[in-house]
Amino acid sequence: MSRLTLTDNAVDLGAAEQAARQFLEALGVALDDEAVRETPARMARGYAELLTARPFRLTTFPNDEGYDELVLARDIPVQSVCEHHLLPFVGVAHIGYLPGRRILGLSKLARVAEHFARRPQVQERLTKQVADWLTEHLAPHGVGVVIEAEHTCMTLRGVRATGSRTVTSTLLGTLRDDAASRQEFLALTGVHR
């Protein structure tokens, strides 16, 4: 089993703090007051956390029982940063698969979602990356990923469509090709509310 990490690039918090200070000052934010004096450092640490996934080990097990029904984890928290505005988008992922010869440790579904979410991202790509990764590493009969998220680049600025959510899906294998399997997956995710 290999350890999964995004990048070997080290985060330079000092440079990020300096850049954050310059950015805030360029926008006219005074940093003299005690309450905001440390804001550039907090901002640098906050973005470093948003953009850094925790490494994890892929854990799979033999499917000795021949389980061939849907495995679905619902409402997995997802936080990412829009690559166009560098503002957060937050929501949930519903990730399922039809097992082949191996089954996945359930926590790894959340870890895979985090792995791809912790970078400047678009929701459409994130949804597909999770599904493709599971297909490649697990060789299941089918994979389904649905992500529902609120994008602050859309709700806090621009159109200010407060409360709007974006839903994306990627269905592969049997979950794409078989109408009954697809319907079961979508019904169990609860996206037909």
C-alpha atoms as one frame of an Amber mdcrd trajectory, in Angstrom:
protein
   0.000   0.000   0.000   1.374   3.371  -0.912   1.028   6.638   0.899  -0.952
   9.170  -1.130   0.150  12.803  -1.135  -0.599  15.691  -3.454   2.771  17.298
  -3.787   6.227  17.485  -2.326   6.237  21.290  -2.533   6.834  22.880   0.843
   4.580  25.714   1.982   6.471  28.941   2.666   4.293  30.496   5.371   6.619
  33.508   5.739   6.315  34.422   2.071   2.555  33.756   2.154   2.162  36.028
   5.192   4.128  38.802   3.504   2.043  38.449   0.346  -1.183  38.449   2.394
  -0.068  41.645   4.164   0.664  43.333   0.831  -2.622  42.103  -0.619  -4.687
  43.437   2.300  -2.851  46.762   2.315  -3.375  47.091  -1.471  -7.115  46.695
  -0.820  -7.000  49.494   1.757  -7.237  47.299   4.853  -5.382  48.978   7.721
  -3.446  46.449   9.762  -2.423  48.777  12.591  -5.165  47.772  15.019  -4.332
  44.983  17.464  -7.382  42.974  16.349  -6.107  42.641  12.754  -2.347  42.866
  13.219  -1.964  39.069  12.957  -4.534  38.695  10.166  -1.918  38.187   7.401
  -0.364  35.301   9.371  -3.788  33.774  10.097  -4.743  34.217   6.445  -1.554
  32.453   5.286  -2.095  29.554   7.705  -5.772  29.320   6.753  -5.096  29.076
   3.033  -2.230  26.653   3.618  -4.680  24.414   5.488  -7.339  24.759   2.760
  -4.823  23.820   0.076  -3.034  20.916   1.793  -4.531  17.434   1.959  -3.469
  15.033   4.642  -1.586  12.026   3.286  -3.266   8.647   3.682  -2.712   5.005
   2.893  -5.095   3.284   0.526  -6.711   0.419   2.399  -8.508  -2.290   0.446
  -9.589  -5.773   1.425 -10.440  -8.927  -0.531 -14.139  -9.171  -1.331 -14.237
 -12.718   0.053 -18.018 -12.752   0.434 -18.540 -11.717  -3.177 -20.567  -8.676
  -2.107 -22.039  -7.197  -5.289 -24.485  -4.567  -4.052 -23.971  -0.837  -3.828
 -21.676   0.597  -1.154 -22.531   4.273  -0.584 -21.191   6.887   1.819 -23.492
   9.929   1.943 -22.942  13.471   3.096 -19.150  13.395   3.193 -18.093  16.988
   3.987 -16.211  18.649   1.122 -14.354  21.946   1.306 -12.387  23.371  -1.563
 -11.318  26.675  -3.075 -12.627  27.935  -6.410  -9.683  28.225  -8.769 -11.200
  31.307 -10.431 -11.678  33.518  -7.346  -9.820  31.622  -4.600 -12.979  31.696
  -2.494 -14.224  28.576  -0.686 -16.933  26.240  -1.851 -18.426  23.929   0.739
 -20.820  21.027   0.539 -21.164  17.272   0.624 -20.154  14.362  -1.552 -22.075
  11.140  -2.002 -19.675   8.439  -3.168 -20.622   4.893  -4.038 -19.291   1.867
  -5.851 -20.255  -1.631  -6.895 -17.426  -3.845  -5.595 -15.286  -6.033  -7.776
 -12.609  -8.286  -6.284 -11.709  -5.773  -3.558 -13.598  -3.535  -1.155 -12.364
  -0.225   0.180 -11.945   0.871   3.794 -14.926   3.233   4.146 -12.938   6.155
   5.556 -10.945   6.179   2.330 -13.972   7.488   0.427 -13.763  10.677   2.495
  -9.961  10.747   2.207 -10.079  10.536  -1.591 -12.595  13.402  -1.727 -10.352
  15.505   0.525  -7.270  14.583  -1.489  -8.661  16.148  -4.660 -10.538  18.991
  -2.927  -7.464  20.462  -1.231  -6.252  22.510  -4.180  -7.667  25.295  -6.324
 -10.473  23.418  -8.000 -13.707  23.431  -9.985 -16.518  21.188  -8.806 -16.921
  19.452 -12.149 -13.272  18.344 -12.202 -13.341  17.369  -8.525 -16.332  15.076
  -9.110 -14.664  13.363 -12.061 -11.262  13.052 -10.359 -12.762  11.200  -7.390
 -14.693   8.812  -9.655 -11.747   8.184 -11.988  -9.350   7.601  -9.083 -11.669
   5.038  -7.476 -12.113   3.272 -10.814  -8.367   3.140 -11.394  -7.348   1.986
  -7.906 -10.291  -0.236  -6.960 -11.436  -1.760 -10.298 -15.095  -1.834  -9.208
 -18.028  -2.722 -11.465 -19.272   0.845 -11.162 -18.610   4.164  -9.422 -20.897
   7.073  -8.688 -19.985  10.469  -7.270 -22.408  13.322  -6.645 -21.227  16.577
  -5.100 -23.565  19.300  -3.852 -21.868  22.561  -2.866 -22.405  26.237  -2.196
 -19.850  28.408  -3.964 -19.081  31.619  -2.095 -17.767  33.125  -5.348 -21.417
  33.011  -6.418 -23.238  33.616  -3.120 -21.082  36.345  -1.514 -20.042  38.326
  -4.591 -21.110  38.869  -8.178 -24.685  37.636  -8.601 -25.012  37.028  -4.799
 -27.318  34.067  -5.284 -27.592  33.295  -1.579 -28.570  29.715  -0.799 -27.916
  28.364  -4.286 -26.150  25.027  -4.563 -24.435  23.379  -7.490 -24.849  19.647
  -8.091 -22.406  17.649 -10.231 -22.259  13.927 -10.908 -20.016  11.361 -12.504
 -21.278   7.827 -13.069 -19.013   5.111 -14.446 -19.393   1.449 -15.342 -22.640
  -0.261 -14.350 -23.872   2.857 -12.521 -23.775   4.686 -15.846 -24.795   1.895
 -18.217 -27.592   0.184 -16.268 -30.688   2.353 -15.722 -31.841   0.454 -12.610
 -28.409   0.683 -10.940 -28.144   4.360 -11.828 -31.621   5.031 -10.385 -30.796
   3.135  -7.174 -27.595   5.123  -6.701 -29.256   8.491  -7.301 -32.218   7.610
  -5.082 -29.939   6.575  -2.216 -27.898   9.785  -2.474 -31.070  11.751  -1.814
 -30.427  14.230  -4.614 -33.996  13.785  -5.918 -35.424  15.823  -3.025
